[in-house]
């Protein structure tokens, strides 16, 4: 399908792929910065954001959609940046069409994703719903953070409950959640139930890579990210202390500085 796509800036292209739930807008922490020097191409994946799709699909369909997007934009070669699910798709693209990519930035992801997320309780769901909606209406309200945010499922997504992180959650996290279709949820769950593991195929990726992970990530544990980095032949790895899965929203300046430093060395 033709994906709704946000294009910013000019220069060498960087394909930016969001996670689950997510959309192009939720990648602004990267694209607002990178588009000063590069051209960022950021699609809403099938079933996410404005790329509405209500029929069942598989993860393989994401690859076909993105390859079609690159063809349409006449992009023969680019960098790729992927966050969480976006990182998994980035690795799949690099395996499928290695000649198309000159480098890969992987954020909070793994070729064999392992989670340590506890079982959700009714209280988790209730506090997340209340805290999320109040934060959407009144972003970064400290009372809401202390009363609901720190006791909700947000505690597994961010470690430092700072106002900046809750601003991102309000502006980009909640809208992305409500724009994620049931079929997108089904496609991801199906792939995970089938025991997704591409570690044995990573030797086929020879381009320079950067893997960044968060020490307190419960959605994709950092040891899984590190193991992926070790299976990539040309990968720099960094683990940030005391941050969780949404660490680009917790420590954006540090993350962007490390990405810039890696890009400067290419």
LOBA-691791 format. One record per residue: x, y, z of N, C-alpha, C in turn; residue number from 0. Coordinates in pm, whole numbers. Layout:
<recs>
  neast nnorth    nup caeast canorth   caup  ceast cnorth    cup seq
      X      Y      Z      X       Y      Z      X      Y      Z NUM
...
</recs>
This chain:
<recs>
  neast nnorth    nup caeast canorth   caup  ceast cnorth    cup seq
     84   -119      0      0       0      0     88    125      0   0
     30    236    -42    103     363    -39     95    421    101   1
    210    442    161    217     485    300    212    637    312   2
    136    685    411    145     826    445    286    854    496   3
    352    954    440    495     975    467    526   1121    493   4
    608   1144    594    655    1279    628    799   1293    580   5
    826   1393    500    961    1417    448   1007   1554    495   6
   1125   1557    557   1180    1683    608   1324   1700    559   7
   1363   1826    538   1503    1859    512   1552   1820    374   8
   1681   1844    356   1749    1811    230   1883   1747    264   9
   1934   1672    167   2062    1607    187   2052   1457    172  10
   2152   1387    223   2153    1241    212   2034   1185    290  11
   1960   1089    232   1836    1043    295   1858    948    413  12
   1773    965    515   1766     872    628   1621    826    640  13
   1600    697    623   1469     637    641   1448    613    791  14
   1341    669    848   1315     660    992   1188    579   1015  15
   1200    472   1094   1090     378   1113   1048    373   1259  16
    920    396   1283    867     404   1419    841    265   1477  17
    808    264   1606    778     140   1676    629    115   1688  18
    594     27   1784    455     -12   1808    418     17   1952  19
    309     92   1977    236     172   1881    317    296   1844  20
    297    347   1728    374     464   1685    323    517   1553  21
    387    621   1506    356     680   1376    472    772   1340  22
    465    832   1224    573     921   1179    596   1034   1278  23
    488   1091   1332    501    1204   1424    578   1167   1550  24
    570   1041   1593    637    1000   1716    788    987   1698  25
    837   1009   1576    982    1006   1549   1041   1146   1545  26
    964   1247   1586   1011    1385   1576   1138   1412   1657  27
   1156   1339   1766   1278    1357   1846   1402   1333   1762  28
   1392   1247   1661   1502    1223   1568   1495   1313   1446  29
   1378   1322   1383   1368    1392   1255   1385   1542   1266  30
   1340   1603   1375   1358    1747   1391   1506   1783   1394  31
   1586   1696   1452   1730    1720   1460   1801   1679   1331  32
   1776   1559   1284   1850    1506   1170   1819   1581   1041  33
   1697   1635   1029   1658    1704    906   1731   1836    886  34
   1807   1881    985   1891    1999    965   2007   1971    870  35
   2046   1845    863   2164    1807    784   2131   1702    677  36
   2024   1627    700   1986    1517    611   1841   1535    566  37
   1801   1452    471   1659    1442    437   1602   1321    510  38
   1503   1342    595   1442    1231    668   1312   1191    599  39
   1297   1060    578   1177    1003    517   1114    913    621  40
    996    952    671    937     885    787    793    844    755  41
    771    717    725    635     674    693    556    634    818  42
    424    646    808    334     572    896    329    431    839  43
    374    332    914    368     195    866    223    152    844  44
    207     47    766     73      -5    738     -3    -34    869  45
   -122     22    880   -203       1    999   -173     96   1113  46
    -85    193   1089    -47     290   1191    -70    431   1139  47
    -93    525   1232   -106     665   1193   -213    684   1087  48
   -176    754    980   -270     781    872   -264    679    760  49
   -180    577    776   -175     467    678   -280    364    720  50
   -406    400    708   -516     317    758   -526    188    678  51
   -542     77    750   -555     -54    684   -624   -147    781  52
   -742   -195    747   -824    -273    839   -822   -424    811  53
   -760   -465    702   -753    -608    672   -630   -669    739  54
   -632   -799    757   -517    -866    817   -395   -858    726  55
   -279   -846    787   -154    -845    711    -45   -907    796  56
     73   -927    735    187    -985    805    299   -883    812  57
    399   -914    894    513    -825    906    586   -810    773  58
    581   -913    689    647    -908    559    588   -797    472  59
    462   -765    493    398    -659    413    464   -524    440  60
    514   -503    563    583    -377    592    704   -360    500  61
    777   -468    477    896    -460    392    859   -421    250  62
    755   -484    197    712    -452     60    666   -307     49  63
    594   -260    151    548    -120    151    666    -23    148  64
    767    -51    230    880      43    242    967     39    118  65
    989    -77     62   1066     -86    -62    995    -10   -173  66
    862    -21   -179    784      54   -277    797    204   -253  67
    799    245   -127    816     387    -94    952    438   -141  68
   1058    362   -115   1191     404   -160   1198    412   -312  69
   1135    317   -379   1132     320   -526   1060    446   -575  70
    946    477   -513    868     593   -554    948    722   -534  71
   1023    729   -424   1103     848   -395   1236    848   -470  72
   1260    743   -549   1383     728   -629   1507    732   -540  73
   1498    661   -428   1610     652   -335   1679    518   -355  74
   1797    521   -413   1871     398   -440   1950    351   -318  75
   1990    449   -233   2074     413   -118   2051    516     -8  76
   2042    470    114   2013     561    226   2060    498    357  77
   2058    578    461   2072     529    597   1933    489    647  78
   1929    404    750   1800     367    809   1812    373    960  79
   1712    433   1024   1704     442   1169   1572    378   1212  80
   1580    285   1307   1459     219   1353   1452    210   1504  81
   1334    243   1557   1311     240   1703   1217    125   1734  82
   1261     32   1819   1180     -82   1864   1138   -166   1743  83
   1008   -178   1714    964    -252   1596   1030   -198   1471  84
   1047    -66   1465   1113      -6   1349   1254    -58   1328  85
   1324    -89   1438   1458    -146   1428   1455   -287   1373  86
   1355   -365   1411   1340    -500   1357   1316   -494   1207  87
   1229   -403   1165   1202    -387   1022   1327   -339    949  88
   1404   -249   1013   1528    -201    951   1624   -317    926  89
   1638   -407   1023   1727    -522   1002   1675   -613    892  90
   1543   -633    887   1485    -714    780   1512   -653    643  91
   1502   -522    633   1530    -453    507   1676   -471    466  92
   1766   -457    565   1910    -469    536   1947   -611    495  93
   1876   -710    547   1899    -849    505   1844   -871    364  94
   1726   -816    336   1660    -838    208   1726   -763     93  95
   1769   -637    119   1827    -555     13   1951   -482     66  96
   2059   -556     91   2178    -496    153   2240   -383     72  97
   2223   -387    -59   2282    -284   -144   2213   -149   -129  98
   2099   -148    -64   2016     -27    -58   2051     61     61  99
   2126      8    158   2149      80    282   2297     95    312 100
   2334    216    354   2475     247    380   2510    246    528 101
   2409    240    615   2432     238    758   2300    223    830 102
   2305    177    955   2183     147   1028   2197    190   1174 103
   2096    263   1223   2090     306   1363   1973    234   1428 104
   2001    158   1532   1901      74   1597   1877    124   1738 105
   1753    150   1771   1715     208   1901   1621    113   1975 106
   1663     66   2093   1577     -16   2180   1512   -130   2103 107
   1594   -212   2039   1542    -318   1955   1632   -439   1962 108
   1594   -547   1893   1675    -669   1893   1627   -761   1783 109
   1721   -841   1730   1685    -940   1629   1616  -1060   1691 110
   1636  -1078   1821   1560   -1179   1898   1508  -1108   2023 111
   1396  -1037   2009   1347    -955   2120   1301  -1040   2238 112
   1349  -1002   2357   1311   -1069   2481   1256   -964   2576 113
   1143   -994   2639   1078    -900   2729   1084   -952   2872 114
   1091   -859   2967   1078    -894   3109    963   -815   3171 115
    868   -776   3087    756    -694   3133    665   -778   3220 116
    633   -732   3341    544    -808   3429    402   -816   3373 117
    326   -911   3425    185    -922   3387    110   -796   3429 118
     30   -744   3338    -47    -623   3368   -160   -656   3465 119
   -187   -564   3558   -299    -578   3650   -410   -481   3611 120
   -529   -502   3668   -639    -410   3638   -605   -269   3684 121
   -528   -259   3793   -489    -128   3843   -392    -60   3747 122
   -299   -138   3688   -208     -83   3588   -286    -22   3472 123
   -382    -98   3422   -461     -52   3306   -543     71   3343 124
   -604     70   3461   -686     183   3505   -602    309   3520 125
   -490    299   3591   -407     415   3615   -343    466   3485 126
   -313    375   3394   -256     417   3266   -359    493   3184 127
   -482    443   3184   -588     511   3111   -616    649   3166 128
   -630    658   3298   -658     788   3360   -538    881   3344 129
   -419    831   3378   -299     915   3369   -270    960   3228 130
   -293    872   3130   -268     907   2990   -362   1015   2940 131
   -491   1004   2973   -587    1103   2926   -569   1237   2997 132
   -543   1233   3128   -520    1359   3199   -394   1426   3144 133
   -291   1347   3118   -167    1403   3064   -187   1459   2924 134
   -276   1396   2846   -306    1446   2712   -373   1582   2719 135
   -464   1598   2819   -537    1724   2834   -454   1831   2903 136
   -368   1787   2997   -284    1881   3071   -143   1822   3079 137
    -65   1836   2972     65    1770   2964    159   1807   3079 138
    227   1701   3129    335    1717   3228    289   1782   3358 139
    164   1763   3394    112    1812   3522    173   1726   3632 140
    247   1787   3722    322    1711   3821    230   1628   3910 141
    115   1681   3947     21    1605   4029    -19   1475   3960 142
    -47   1482   3831    -86    1362   3755     30   1263   3745 143
    150   1316   3723    268    1229   3717    284   1152   3847 144
    275   1223   3959    295    1160   4090    181   1067   4128 145
     58   1104   4091    -60    1030   4134    -87    908   4047 146
    -77    926   3915   -110     817   3823     10    770   3741 147
     88    863   3687    197     826   3597    294    726   3656 148
    341    752   3775    442     666   3838    383    531   3882 149
    250    520   3887    186     395   3930    121    323   3811 150
    143    375   3689     82     318   3569    186    239   3491 151
    145    190   3375    237     117   3287    346    207   3231 152
    330    339   3246    436     430   3203    566    402   3277 153
    557    342   3397    679     317   3475    768    213   3410 154
    714    136   3314    796      40   3240    845     99   3107 155
    798    217   3074    839     283   2950    942    393   2974 156
    931    458   3089   1027     563   3126   1067    542   3272 157
   1191    576   3302   1241     561   3439   1240    694   3513 158
   1281    799   3444   1282     932   3504   1152   1002   3467 159
   1065   1019   3563    933    1076   3534    944   1228   3531 160
   1016   1276   3429   1038    1419   3413    933   1479   3319 161
    904   1607   3334    803    1672   3250    829   1656   3100 162
    955   1661   3057    985    1651   2914    934   1520   2855 163
    953   1410   2929    905    1280   2881    754   1278   2869 164
    686   1339   2966    540    1341   2963    487   1436   2856 165
    564   1535   2817    527    1619   2704    525   1534   2576 166
    628   1452   2558    632    1362   2441    516   1263   2445 167
    489   1206   2562    378    1112   2574    246   1176   2535 168
    223   1300   2579     99    1369   2549     87   1405   2402 169
    193   1459   2347    188    1511   2210    196   1401   2105 170
    274   1297   2134    301    1196   2032    264   1054   2072 171
    278   1021   2200    252     885   2244    105    848   2242 172
     20    928   2306   -122     898   2313   -188    900   2175 173
   -166   1002   2091   -226     998   1957   -182    876   1877 174
    -54    837   1888     -6     720   1814    -77    594   1861 175
    -99    585   1991   -168     467   2047   -308    454   1988 176
   -383    563   1983   -520     557   1934   -528    542   1782 177
   -418    569   1712   -416     553   1566   -357    419   1523 178
   -324    332   1618   -273     199   1586   -390    103   1572 179
   -402     37   1457   -517     -47   1427   -509   -182   1497 180
   -623   -248   1508   -629    -383   1564   -548   -480   1478 181
   -550   -459   1347   -476    -550   1259   -325   -535   1277 182
   -279   -414   1311   -136    -395   1341    -99   -468   1469 183
   -186   -461   1569   -164    -536   1692   -157   -686   1663 184
   -248   -734   1580   -253    -877   1547   -128   -921   1473 185
    -83   -841   1378     36    -877   1299    158   -890   1388 186
    175   -797   1483    290    -803   1571    280   -921   1667 187
    164   -941   1727    146   -1054   1819    171  -1187   1751 188
    125  -1198   1628    145   -1323   1553    293  -1351   1531 189
    369  -1248   1493    513   -1264   1471    584  -1303   1600 190
    544  -1243   1712    609   -1274   1840    575  -1416   1886 191
    450  -1458   1865    410   -1594   1905    486  -1699   1824 192
    523  -1665   1703    596   -1759   1618    744  -1767   1656 193
    785  -1690   1758    922   -1698   1806   1021  -1627   1716 194
    993  -1500   1686   1080   -1425   1594   1225  -1425   1643 195
   1316  -1466   1555   1460   -1470   1588   1540  -1468   1459 196
   1612  -1357   1435   1692   -1342   1312   1842  -1334   1342 197
   1883  -1374   1461   2025   -1363   1497   2114  -1437   1398 198
   2072  -1552   1354   2157   -1634   1266   2174  -1574   1128 199
   2093  -1473   1094   2102   -1411    961   2174  -1276    963 200
   2212  -1229   1081   2272   -1096   1091   2409  -1086   1028 201
   2475  -1200   1006   2608   -1196    942   2599  -1142    800 202
   2480  -1141    745   2462   -1090    608   2460   -938    604 203
   2452   -873    721   2454    -727    728   2595   -681    757 204
   2658   -618    662   2798    -577    676   2815   -426    688 205
   2708   -351    676   2716    -205    683   2744   -160    826 206
   2798    -40    845   2817      12    981   2684     26   1053 207
   2682    -12   1180   2560      -7   1260   2588     57   1396 208
   2486    117   1451   2490     170   1587   2370    117   1662 209
   2394     51   1776   2286      -1   1859   2285     73   1992 210
   2169    129   2028   2152     200   2154   2041    133   2234 211
   2064    112   2364   1964      48   2449   1956    116   2584 212
   1850     86   2659   1830     143   2792   1843     36   2898 213
   1915     67   3003   1943     -29   3110   1815    -86   3172 214
   1711     -4   3184   1588     -44   3253   1476    -83   3156 215
   1509   -111   3032   1409    -148   2932   1349   -284   2968 216
   1217   -289   2987   1149    -415   3017   1080   -471   2893 217
   1059   -387   2791    992    -432   2670   1087   -512   2581 218
   1207   -462   2560   1314    -537   2493   1437   -521   2581 219
   1472   -624   2654   1577    -611   2755   1711   -581   2690 220
   1796   -505   2758   1922    -461   2697   2016   -575   2658 221
   2012   -687   2729   2098    -798   2691   2062   -853   2554 222
   1933   -844   2516   1891    -886   2382   1946   -790   2277 223
   1945   -660   2309   2002    -561   2218   2152   -582   2204 224
   2220   -607   2315   2365    -628   2312   2400   -753   2231 225
   2321   -859   2249   2347    -982   2174   2331   -958   2024 226
   2231   -877   1987   2214    -841   1846   2335   -766   1795 227
   2383   -669   1873   2501    -591   1833   2622   -682   1813 228
   2636   -782   1898   2750    -874   1889   2742   -962   1765 229
   2622   -987   1716   2606   -1068   1595   2622   -987   1467 230
   2622   -854   1478   2645    -768   1362   2796   -745   1349 231
   2848   -759   1229   2994    -759   1209   3058   -622   1228 232
   2978   -515   1216   3035    -380   1223   2940   -290   1302 233
   2929   -318   1432   2828    -248   1513   2889   -190   1640 234
   2867    -60   1662   2900       5   1789   2779     -7   1880 235
   2803    -29   2009   2694     -51   2103   2710     38   2224 236
   2596     96   2269   2596     176   2391   2469    151   2469 237
   2484    130   2598   2371     110   2689   2366    226   2787 238
   2251    294   2792   2235     409   2881   2181    363   3016 239
   2239    413   3124   2197     372   3257   2070    443   3300 240
   1989    372   3376   1871     426   3445   1766    487   3352 241
   1753    431   3233   1647     474   3141   1580    349   3084 242
   1459    367   3031   1379     253   2986   1355    259   2835 243
   1246    194   2790   1225     172   2646   1212    302   2568 244
   1156    403   2629   1138     532   2560   1251    628   2595 245
   1372    575   2608   1483     661   2652   1514    777   2558 246
   1484    772   2429   1502     894   2349   1416   1010   2396 247
   1307    980   2467   1223    1086   2524   1267   1122   2665 248
   1357   1045   2722   1410    1074   2857   1540   1153   2849 249
   1629   1113   2758   1760    1177   2745   1787   1213   2599 250
   1700   1293   2538   1714    1319   2395   1846   1383   2354 251
   1896   1477   2432   2019    1546   2394   2137   1449   2389 252
   2146   1360   2485   2256    1263   2489   2245   1164   2374 253
   2125   1116   2348   2105    1021   2238   2140   1084   2104 254
   2093   1205   2080   2120    1273   1953   2269   1304   1937 255
   2336   1339   2046   2480    1366   2040   2556   1240   2002 256
   2517   1125   2054   2584     999   2021   2556    958   1877 257
   2434    981   1831   2403     952   1690   2484   1042   1598 258
   2491   1170   1631   2569    1264   1550   2716   1224   1545 259
   2771   1185   1657   2912    1144   1662   2935   1022   1574 260
   2841    928   1577   2854     809   1492   2842    846   1343 261
   2748    933   1311   2732     977   1172   2856   1049   1122 262
   2918   1128   1207   3038    1203   1167   3154   1110   1132 263
   3152    988   1187   3262     893   1163   3241    809   1036 264
   3120    815    978   3093     735    859   3178    781    740 265
</recs>
